[in-house]
């Protein structure tokens, strides 16, 4: 029983990491109708940026703030102008393919700089908490708490603020939104800027576990995508639910079925959800004009 | 003016063969860019340090050594092409590449040209193909695992052992060798846990290994995964021995795992921290020359060059075939050849056997705790 609990808690911790990356998928989808398959690399690049600033002598909080500034410019504005804007009118497929290409370019670009794994300072003290025979590290608990806050905040922003609702309106029907007087390009820019900030936050929490490495985004991006689909692509809370389900499922399968099937769990869940509830567990059916 | 220069250059080229007879040409074909950069650079620096010393002491059989260095970019195809080029330039011996994937393809060229080729590669398959011109500068899994198995049974006195390995060529190869080595011993393997490369969450793997209630856990994964396993073991309160081979106590793992690395034990073939005066002296020389401390690849290059020198001197003439033949079954003692740093013997395949070391991580540093005798010595 203790073992089962331990596995579940570890799964939740891993799941909240997936959720942080999955949040970016759901945000971009809800607010701009695009899918970014370079989402994992969007987490990897800020990790390296923070390591770079830290190497120049900046303390972690300063490095984080500097990285957000750079990320909003590069992963927000430049990504929108350079990749999404020119391809938007060619439909979703063009953007999907372009972001897959972008992810390969980013991985190998960083690989030239360094192919090694780099340790990353944790936000939380290196402490272990023992609760009823189950060990949870402070970092695990902290990551989960942070993920929860970010998910709730994103959801609240999209649903309850005027800007957030305007962003959703733009994604659902760009023309009507324009007719209603919404500044469409600005809303889309907001979306990408927020996505960049979320990626930085994810990098800050994820990298102490994943280590800063050029290919850290590869598995993270894939798992996050599965998590987002399972939870529901048009719901930020779905990202968290999907992430946690994948995290726990992987751990239980590895312990009780076979470690060799660990990576297949996310895929199997993904297929089941796609077959029986294509909009995801928390997602709702929606009609949109692309 | 231009013509005069060209004429001069041609004249210089023309006089090269006469000069070449006075020198022994050695080609360094190593990884100077790409993922193998660290390994290749250390290996090359080791070779060049040895060459400078040998030349300063009068060369080999009275001839100076002349080295050339080229970059394989950690790419097997490039390595093969560069080796072909070195063969065309009529070198006496080739050092490198260090990466197993590269030497596996490039050694066909040196074999065809009958040129002795020293490699830092550690894959078992390199020396199982009957190539009489390939020589190692370090152990393979086939040598290292029986040594660590002997330690697990005799010194650590583990009656039961859980295995956590990474499911790739490296991990499976090592696991199979260890299982074979433990087959007839007192140690029983009670859990055999496969993990994936780049796996992040090791809670289930560690739990499985722990549930079997073994006396020790053996961890055989790459650097990052090893660090994560060590962290998870600490988290789940594992206090019995954690044993590994080379990777587990490496600087990178210590750097990544932090506190959790303390107490981990591993066998290493070569380390500059070995409690041997000659090794200490080498470490100091290397640091003086290059302003950093080398990993085991620097030792491989350095000792490899001195082994070649000893083999040539044994033959007494610059005959590649005779030198390669003499290398098989060659036994060298530090007393006679100080540059080899440790007594070493080569078998008929080009594999080597010598002392190796047991290391433990203490206070975030790898420390050598014991010297393990060569396999051939019981």
Interface residues (C-beta under 8 A of the other chain):
Chain A: X3 X6 X7 X10 X11 X13 X14 X17 X111 X115 X116 X117 X119 X126 X128 X135 X137 X209 X210 X211 X213 X215 X218 X219 X247 X250 X251 X252 X254 X255 X259 X260 X262 X263
Chain B: X34 X35 X167 X193 X194 X195 X196 X198 X199 X200 X201 X203 X204 X205 X207 X208 X211 X223 X224 X227 X228 X234 X235 X236 X237 X252 X255 X256 X258 X259
